[in-house]
């Protein structure tokens, strides 16, 4: 549970209009998510031109795609938590600078093994970006609209994928497949320089790690002119040195594994659908072009879900909204299996599945930021996303196994609904655990302004 001083630090943003500095932080964090989406899709956009240039078969690129996701898994677990020690700002700048280097070297690869190594290295840097961008966005958002803003920032991932497609279409013809990565390196370098010049450190982090320093006092004055310096007690040394102690301590021994399970199950389903929906729909009789457009409906639905679910969570809380969302996502996938031969109905079900599953993943990212205190926020969000990335690796592989078994389209899609149901169960269990904990809070503690608390993220009202 976050300390009272830490809650006071968060509440400095509440009751005030969102300032230009806050919008700047949110905008830069959103651009980090755009770069994440661009990088994840870059290899897929470059693949056709690379296959033609190298005279390679499509199958040899499978390990290249997997390497990037495995790198993200490793980066989320190993690097994301360093920001809880050194700060969000330096970690984001360092991670984007590392990605620039990897993107510049990618076109110089002359073998599949070299590509695998570079993509894995780039993935490590990417794994550190999302947890810290989301944590910083949450730490600069007022409580009344915190989840809405975090999920709007998270929408940058989808925008990055779309923008990446447009850039690839422009640069591949004149520069070859490497042009995709040169363009990505240029854009990422510009973002890294912009963050170096204009991104402030998290106020909560400064108050916790560097109180009473001139930088912290100046930042406090810029955020809340005239506000008194909150008293934030130092972190418990028993919890501050070990990541697992921070994630599993303070009554989180069940909460954290449930969050991991929800992320793993939902990303497994999301990446299964993203990889195989176009294939399954083309097998159901749609042309290749129509199948690609049908796959796009999944991402457009996710974009709408990011904004709509954020507003709902700010009003009704994580537990109720996400439980209903994932349950409806399972129903949407069942709908795809039944109506996959009816184009309009299939597209509607796919878009709604994207709304629930892709939008729901942004909700889980925001929930991870909300569950953990400042001293463990990047670590907690990074580990949760890391387990999600593991599901992202296994999702397409599981689809390939089902294809190899020659399962029918409807049967394959029915099975893909199971992880979404498991995510709903995990989130529902989180809600029940939180309600039980609230009943155990002493009467004196109930007077605290819990509607501003990041330690009570599952309240019915944010």
N, C-alpha and C positions, 0 to 999 in steps of 0.2 A: 504494500500500500504506500502511496506517495506521502511524503511528509506534508505537514501543514504549511511549512514555508514554501515548499515546491508548488503547492496548490495556489498560494498567494502569488507566486511568480507567474503561473498560468493566468490567473485572474486579472493581471495587469492589462491584458488585451480585451477583457470583457467590459461591456458598457461603453466602449469607445468605438468610433467609426474605424473602419479598416484604412490604415494609412498608406501612403505611397510606398514607404519602405516595405510594409508587409506585402503589398501587391508585387513589388520587385522580387522579393524572396519567393513568393508563390510562382511567379512567372519563370524564374530561373530553375526552380524545382520541376516545373512542368516541362521545360526544355530538356532537363536531364531525362525525363521519362520519354520524350520524343526521341532522343538519341538512343535510349534503350530499345525502343520499338524499331528504329531504323537498323540498328546493329543486328538484332535478332533476325530480321528479314533480309539483310544485305546479301548473305550467301545464297538464299533462295532466289533472289532477283538476278544475281550474277551467274547462277548455275547453268542456265541454258547456253549462254555465250562461252562459259568456261569449258563445258562439255564439247562444244563445237571446236573450240580452239585447241583443246588437248586431244580430241578424238577419243574421249573416255566414255564409258558407259554410265548411265544414271546411277546404277547401284553403288558405284564406288564412292559417291558423295554422301551416302548414309552416315558413315562414321564422322564425316566433317560436320554435318548438322548436329549430331549427337555431342561432338566435342565441345561446341559452344555452350550447349545446355549444361553439360557436366562441369565446365568451367564456372558457369554461373552458380551451380550448386556449391562448388568448393569456395568460390568467392563470398557467397552469402554466409557460409558458416565460419570461414576463417577471417575474412577481412572486415566484414560489415561492423563487427563489434569493436574494432579499433577506434571507431569514431566516439565510442563512449569514454575513451581515454584521451584522445587527442583533439576531438571536436568534429562536428559535422562538416564544417567548411573545408578544412585541409583534406579530409578524406574524399569529398566530392571532387575537389580540384585535382588531387593526385590520381583518382580513378579515371577521370576523363582524359587527363594527360597520358595515362598509360594506354587507354583505348586509341588515342591518336597515333601513338607509336605502332601499336599492333595493326591498325588499319593501313598505315603507310607501308608496312612491310608485307602485308598480305599479297599484293600483286606480284611481289618478287618470288613468291613460292613457285617451285618448279616440280613439285611432287605432291601426291595426296598426303603423304606422311607429314610434309612441311605444313600443308594447309591445316591438318588436324592439330598440330602443335600450336600454330598461331591462333587458330580459333579457340582453342582451350585457354590460351593465355589471355585473349581478349575477353572471354567469358568470365575469367576471374575478376577482371576490373568491373565488368558489368554487374557482377553479383554484389558489389559494394555500393552501387549507385542507388538502386531502388529503395532499399531499407532506409538509407540516410536521406534521400530526397523526400520520402514520405514522412520520416521523423521530423525533419526541419520544417516541412509544410505544416504539420500538425502543431509544432511548437510556436509557429507564428500566426496561428489562426484563433479567433475568438471562439469560445465554447459554443455559442448559439448556432454557428454555422461551420464548426470545425470539420465534421465528417463530409459535408457537402464540398468544402474547399479541397480537402484531401483527395476525394474521389474525382473532382474536376482535374486536379493535378495529375492523378493517375491516368486520366484519359489521354494524356500525352503519348502513352505507349501505343495506343491504336492509331493516333495521328501520325506517329513516327513510321508505322508500317505503311500507311497510305502515302505519306510524303516520299518514303523510300522508293515506292513503286514509280512515282512520277519522276524522281531524279534518275532512277535507273533507265527509264525509257529515253531520257535526254542524253545520258552520258555514254551508254554502252556502244552506240553506233560510232561516235568519233574516237572514243578512248579504249574500247574493249571492255571486258569484264572487270578489269582493274579500276576502271573509272568510277564504279560504284563505291569502292573503298577510298579512293582519293577524295571524292566528294564528301563522304562521311568523315574522313579525317579533317578536312577543312572546316566543316560545320562544327565538329566536336572541339577543334582547337579554338574556334571563335567563342564557343560556350565556355570553355575552360578559362580563357582570358577574361570574359565578362564576369565570371564568378570571382576570379581573383580581384577584379577591380570593384565589384559592386555587391558581393554576397556577404552579409554579416554572419557572425557566429550565432548559434542558438542562445537566446537570453537565459533559458533554463540551464543550459550547460555551463555558461559563464558564472551564473550565480552558485552553481553546485561546485564547480572545480576552481574557479578563479574569482571569488568574491573580493570586493573592495579594491580591485585593480582599476587603473584609469580606463582601460578598455571596457570593463564591465559597467562602470559608472557612466561612461559616455553612451554606451548602448542602452542602458536603462533610461537615461534622459531622452534619447531619441524615440524610444518606444512609448514611454509614459512620462512626459515632462511633469515635474513636481512630485512624482511618486516617491515614497520612502523606500529605502533599500530593504527588501524582504530578508528575513533571517532564515537561511536554509541550513539545517544541521548537516555536518559532514556525513558522507555515506558510511554505512556500517562496514567496517573493514572485513568482517567475516564474509560479506557478500560481494565486496567490490573487486576482489582479485580473481574470482573464478566464474566463468560464464555460466556453467551449469548451476552453480550455487545461486546466481542471480535469477536465472530463469525458473528454477525449480524451488527456490526458497520463498518465504513470505506467502505461504498458502497457495502456491502455484504448481504444486507437484502433480495435480490432475489437470489444472487449467491449461498449462503449457503443452502437454502431450495431446490434449484435445484440439488445441489450435493447430499443432503440427498435422494431426490427422485430417482436419478439415482442409488445410492447404494442400496436402498431398492428394487427397481424393478429388478435390475440385480441379486442380491443375491437370491431373491425369485425364479427367473427363474433357477439360477444355482443349488440351493439345491433341487428344484423340479426335475430337470433332474437327478441329482446325485442319488436321492433317488428312483426314479421311472422308469428310463430308463431300468434297468435290468428287472424289473417286467413287464413293458409294452412289452418289446421285447420277454420275455418268453411267454407272452400271445399271441403274434403274431405268435408263432409257433417255436421259437428257444428253444433249450434245456437250462437247467439252467446254464450249464458250458458256453455255447456260449453267453448267456445273460450277464453273469458276464464279459466275455471278451469284449463284446460290450460296457458295462459300463466303462471299463478301457479305451476305445478309447476316451471317453470324457475327461479324465484327461490327457492323452498323448497329445491330441490336445491343451489343456490348457497350458501344459508345453512349447510346441512349440510357442504358442501365446504369452507367457510372453516375450520371447526373441525377436521374430519378431516384435511385436507391440512396444516394447521399442525402437528399432532402428528406426522404422517409426516415432514415436512421436518425437524423438530427431531431426528428419529431417523436419517433416511437422507440428508439433504442436499437442496439445491434441485435439482441437476441430474437425478438419477435420478427423483425424485418428479414434477417438473414435466414432464420429457420423457414419461414414461409417462402422466401425467395428460392432456396435450394429445393424445397419440396415441389414448387411449381416448375423449377428447371427439370426435375425428373419427369414430371408430367409432360413437359414440352418435348423431351426426347422421345417419350413413348408416342407422342403425337406424330413426330417425324417418322417413326417406324411404321405407323399405321397409314400415313398419308403420303409416303415418299413417291408414290406414282401419280399424285395429284399436285401439279406444279404450284398453284397458288397456296394451297393448304400447307404444302411442304415448306415453302419459303416463309410463310407466317410462323410456323412452328420453329424453324431454324432461327429466325430473327428473335423470337421470344426466348429460345434456349440461350442465345448469345446474351440477351438482356440479363438473364438469371445467372449464367455461369461466368461469363467474362465480367459483367458488372459485379457479381457476387465476389469475384476474386479481388477486385478493388476494395470491396467492403471488408474482406478478410485482412488485406494489407492495412487498412485504417484501424481495424480492431487490434492488430498486433501493436501498432503505435500507441493505442489507447490503454492497453492492458499493463504495459511495463512502465516503471518510473524512469526519470531522465537518465540515471546512471546505468540503466540496462536497456534503454529503448532501442538503440540501433542493434544491439546484440539480439534482443528478443525478436525484432522485426526481421533481422537477417536470418536467424535460424528458422523461423517460421517460413520465410520465403525459400530458404534452402531446401527444406523438406518438400515444399511445393514444386521446386525445380526438379527434384528427383521424380516426382509424379509426372512432370512435363516430359522427362526423358522416356519414362516407361509407357506413357500413353500411346504415342505412335507405334512403339514396338509391340504393344498389346494388340493394336489394330492390325499390324502385319501378321501376327500369329493367327488372328481370327480369319484374315483373308486366306492364309495358307490352309486353314481348315475348311475352306469353301463354304463358310456360313452364309446364309441368306442375308440380304440387306436388313430386313425387319428384325431378324434375330440378333444380328450384330448391334444394331442401334438399341435394342432393348437391354442388352448387357451393358452398354455404355451409360445407361441411366443409373446403374447401381452406385457408382462413386458419388454421384450427386446426392443420392439418398443418404449415403454415409456422411457426407458433409453436413446435411441437415441435422442428422442425429448428433453429430459432434457439437454443432453450434447450439442445438437445443439443450444438450447436457451442460454446456458452459452457462447457459441462462439459468438452469436449475441450481447449479453450484453457487452462482452469484446470489440468487434469492436466499439460499440457505445461509450464506455468509452475512447478508444484510440483517437477517433475523438475530444473528449472534452479536451484532454491534451494540456496545453499551449505549444507554440512553443519552449520556453526555456527548457521545460521538455523533449522534443523529442530528445534532445542531449544526454540524459542519455543512458548508455549502456544497453538497455532493453533486449538484447539477453542474458544477465546474470541475469536477474531479476526473482525472484520467484514470484513477484506480477503480472507478465504478462505471466502466464503459457499457455495461449491459443493462443499465437502468432503463425503465420504460420510457423515460424522457431524458434527452441528452442534457 
